Amino acid sequence: MLNHEKLAGLIVFTFAFIGVVANWTVAILIRKLPSLKNSFGRLTASQSIGDAIHCTIFAFLFAPMCFFITNTKILVFLSWTCAILPSFYLYVYNDCSLFYIDDFWMFTFATTPICVKIVWYADFLKYNSIVVFIVIIDVITVSKVRSYKAHVAKTSSKSQFSRRQSAEMNFLKQACLQAVVFVCELITYFIISPKVDPSQRWLIFSLTTFAWVCVHMLDGIITLTFNKEFTQIIFRGRNTVTDYGVSRSNLSNLEATSNAASGLKY
């Protein structure tokens, strides 16, 4: 029978492995999805890579869909740079190390005065502010989508417009849900866990290490859930759905039929 330490390790491994599979699936296959060959898709891939390697640096960047590919790549590079350099200064230069407490199976920062300030301002408050900013941008985007609804409806068919609107709303729902999950993890780690009785080892473990693993795992799961094309890529191979809801194999068949009909006509 497993002891408590091994059981805790098994729980972490199980959920971390699910997160690695989900996030690497997103990062590797996202280029094959027509609906995600845009700024949002590239930002999602960047986030998935960070989640897959279980990085302690969270880089959340929400860019308008109108950005060009070059600008998007630059923003992705800047987001990683802005995440790595300040972290190096705060946690390495100031010796605010993250160490493991075996009694509670959790990682925690040093308790020096400077480290306490860094953890509160540079971790908890900063990331919560970023999430709030993302939610505000999402709300503005929703209002913009609704305002352009009438204009887009005039320039496309009803079925195309419905599919585009559904995809845009899925993007917004995905971003908002990921933000909510992240905020919940910050609250459990920084606010609730310090108030728990030290004798409650499993509760502390659930509010810290387990929550930390789950937030990375759920990022990939949420992305896969709101983008059904990943399932089509995995299980159907090349018969993927295009932007207009028609599989590539069906398009080929239609082209072949059209060519044959043209030959009979002439």
N, C-alpha and C positions, 0 to 999 in steps of 0.2 A: 504493500500500500504506500502511495506517495506521501511524503511528509509535506509540511506547509510550504517550505522553500521550493521544492520541486513542483508542487502544484501551481504556485505563483509563476514560476518560470514557464510552465507549460501554457498557462493562460496568456502570458505576454507573447510567447512564441506563436501561438495559434492566431491571435488577432493581428500580430505584426506580419505574419506570413500572408494572411488574407490581404492586408494593406499593400504589401510588396507586389503581389500578383495583380491586384486591381489597378494600382498606380502605374506599374510598368506596362500593363495592357493598354492603358490610356496613352502613355507616352510613346509607345511603339506604333500603335495602330491609328493614332489620331490623324496622321498625314493621309491616310487612305479614305477619310470621310470627307465627301464634298462639302457638306454643310459646315465643317470646321476648318476649311482652308481659308482662314481669315485671322484677323488680329486676336479674336477671342480664343480660337483654337490653339494658336501658338502660346498664348499666356497660360492656357490650361495645361499644355504639355510641359511648360516650365515648372508650373506648380506641382504637377504629378511627379516629375523627376525629383524635386526636393522632398516630397512626401515619401517616395519609394526608398530613398537612402536614409530616411528618418532623420533628416537634418533638424537641428535645433533652431535654425533661422527660418522664420516665416516671412515669405515674400509674397504679399498680396498686392496685385496691381490690376486695376480695372481700367481698360482703355476703350474709347469709343470705337464703334465698328468701322468708322470712316478712315481710320489710320491706314497708311500705306504699309506694305510689307517691310520696307527698309526701316521706317520709323518704329514699327513694332519690334523688330530685332534689336534696335538700339535701346528701346525702353526695357526689353527683357534683360539685356546686358546691364543696363543701369540699375535695374531692380536688384539683381544679384550683387552688383558692386556695392550698392547702398546698404545691403543686408550684411555683407561680409566685413567690410572695413570698420563700421561702427562696432560690430560684435567683437572684432579682434581688439579694438581699443578698450572697450568696456570690460570684457571678460578675461582677456589675456594680459593686457598691459596693467590693468588695475588688480590683477590676481583675484578676480571674482570667480573662483573655480566652482564647477559643478561636481559634486562627489556623491557616492552611493552609500546609503545607510542600510546596512543589512537587516537591522531589527525591523524595519518597516517595508523593505523591498522597494525603496523609492530613491529618486535622485533629488538632491536639494542643493541650493547655493550656500556658500560660506556666509557666516553671520556677522562679518565685520561691518562697521558702520557704513563704509562706502559701498559695500556689496548690497546691503539692505536697501539703500537708496537706488542703486542701479536696477535691482530686481523690481522694485515697485514702479519706478518711473520709466525705465527703458524696456521692461518686459510687460508688466500688467497694463499700465495706463497707455503706453504707446500702442500696443496691439489692439486694445479695446477701441482706441481712437481711430485706428485704421479700419477696423470692422464697421464702426459707426459711419465713417466716411464712405465706405463701399456701399452700405445700405442706402445712404442718402443719394449717391450716384445712381443706384438701381432704381430708386423711386423716381428720380428725374427722368431716367431712361424710359420707364414705363409710361410716364406722362407724354414723352416725346413720341413713343410708338403709337399711342392712342391718337395723338394730334395728326400724325402722318397717315393714319388709317384710311381716311377718305381719299387722300392723294394717291396712295399706292393702289387702292382698289380700282381707280380709274385707269391705271397703266398695266394691269395684269388681270388674268382671269380669276374668277372667284375661287377655284380650287387651288391655284398657285398662291394666291393671297392668304388663304386659310392655312396652308402649310408653312408659309413664311412666318405668319403671325404666331403659329403654334411653336415653331422653332425658337423665335425670339423670346417668347414667354418662358420656354423651358430653360433658356440660358439665364434669364433673370431669376427664376425659381431656384436653379442650381446655385447661383452665386449667393442668394439670400440664405438658403439652407446651410451651405458651407460656413457662412458667417455666423449663423446661430450656433452651430456645433462648436466652432472655435471659441466663441464667447463662453459657452457653457464649460468648456475645458479650462479656460482661464479662471473662471469663478471657482470651480471645484479645487483647482490647484493652489491658487493664491489666497482665496478668501475662506473657503470652508475647511480645507484640510488642517490649517494651523489651529483651528478651534476644536478639533476632534481629540478625544481622550487618547493619549499615547498607548494605552492598553488595547485599543481597537486596531490591531495590525491590518486586518483584512479591509477594514473601512478606509484606512489611510492609503493602503495599496490601491484600492478602487478609485479613490479620488485623485490620485497623483499619477503613478506609473501606468496603471490601466487606462485612465482617461487620456493620458499623453499618447499612448499607442493607438487608442480608438480614434482620436481626432484625425490622425494621419490615415488610418485605414478607411474611415468614413468619407474622406475626401475622394478617394478613388471609387468607392461604392456609389456615392452620389453622382459622380460624373458618368459612370456606366449606366446608372438608372435613368438619368434624364437624357441620355443619347442612345437610343435604341440601335443606331447604325453600328455600334460596336458589336452587338450580338450578331448582326447580319454579316459583318466582316469575319467574325470568328467561325460561325457555323455554315456560312454559305460561300465562303471563298471569294471568288470573283463576281458572283452574282450580287453585287452591292447595289444599294439604292442611290440614285443620283439626286440632284437637287429637286427634280420634278417628280420624284416618287416612282420612277421607272427603272427597273434593274438593267444593268449593262447587257446581260445576255438577251433580254427582251428587245433592247434597242438594236442589237445585232440581228436578231431575227426579223425585226421590222425592216431594217435596211436591206436584208437579203430578199425579203418578199417584195419590197419596192423595186429592187433592181430586176427581179424576175418579171414583175408586171411590166416594167418598162421595155424589157426585151420582147415580150409577147406583143406589146402595142406596136412596136416598129418592125 
